[in-house]
Every structure is written in structure tokens, then in C-alpha cells.
Amino acid sequence: MGGSLMVELATDLTVREVARAAETVLGRSVQVTPDTDIARDLAVDSLALMNIVMELEDRFDLSIPLDRLATVQTVGDLSDLINKLRIKA
């Protein structure tokens, strides 16, 4: 497999995990793509976002630094951040 295909597969899997975490926290079904705006499209406030982040930290067994979340706006941004942190782990 080519390197870019592996990255795409990892991103797709991470996007699905973000959707699952959001569904767990929000208690409703959500449809997401990498372009989904977390606050606007999912109607997620800062508390719900923190709960989603904690869910993802448990699922991926990693710690997401709060200062890195400041740059996260879309599901794709969050997926990229998680994948970068997983590579460093």
C-alpha cells in the first residue's frame, strides 16, 4: 500500500471514531465528514467537546493537549491531530 493510502485509511477510521464518540456524548446519531464543523454542524459546546475529547483519549489511549484543541474546528482537524499524536506515541 502506498503511504498516502495508509494516511487516508487512518483518517477515515479516525473520523468514524470521532463520530462514535460524538454519538456517545450527544446521545444522538450524527453524520460527519472530515469537513464537518464541530461547533456549527454538530451543535457541540465546549463542555460537550471536552467530553468527546475524553472519549477519544480513552479509545486511542492517548492524551490530547488542550492547547492543541484551539486549532481544531472540523472533524478532519481533530482526526489529523489524533493521527499525529498516535504517530508520536
N, C-alpha and C positions, 0 to 999 in steps of 0.2 A: 504494500500500500504506500502511496505517496504521502509525504509529510503533510501537505495541505488537506488531503482527505482525512487523515487522522485528526487534525485540528477540527475539521468540520464535524466529524463524528463526535468528538469530545464536546464540542459546543452544543450540538443537538441534544446529547444526553444531559448536559448540564441545564439547558433550557427546560427540558422536561422535568428535571428535579426542582428547578425554581418554580415551575407551575404546580408541582405536587406540594411543595412547601407552602405556597400561597393558598392553595385549596385547603390545606390542613389548618392554617392560621385563620383564614377568612371564613371557613365553613361553607364555601360555595364553590361551584365549578368555575374554572377560569380557562380562557383560551389565550395563549401567549405565543408570540413570535419573538425573535431577537429584537425587533423594533418596537415592541410593546413598551409604552411609557408606564413605569411602575406606579407613580403617584396619580397621573391623569387617567390612564386607561383601566387600571385595576382599582382605583379609588382607595389607595393604600396611604394611611397616615404614617407619621414617624414611629408610633408605637407598634403598629402592625408590621412595618418594615423591620423593626428590630426583632420582632418575634419570628418573621420569615428568615432573617439572617441567622438567628439562633438555631432554627430548624435546619438550615443548610449547613451550619457549622457541625451539628450533630451528624447529619447524613454523610458529610465528606470528611469528618474527623479533622477539622482544621479551624483556625481562628481567623476571623475576618476583622482586620483593624478598622476601628471606627473612622479614622481619618481618611482611609481609602474609600469609604462609602460616600464621601462628599462628591466624588466624581461620577457616581452611579446614578443614571437617570432611566435607562432602559433595561429590560431583561437581558439583552445582549451585553450591556456594560457589566451587569452583575455576573453573568456567565463567564465573560472574559476574565474578570477579577478572580473568580473562583478557580478557573483553569490555571491562571498564573500562580496563584498561591499553592495549588496542588503540585505544580512542577517544582516549586521551591522546597516543598515539604520533604 
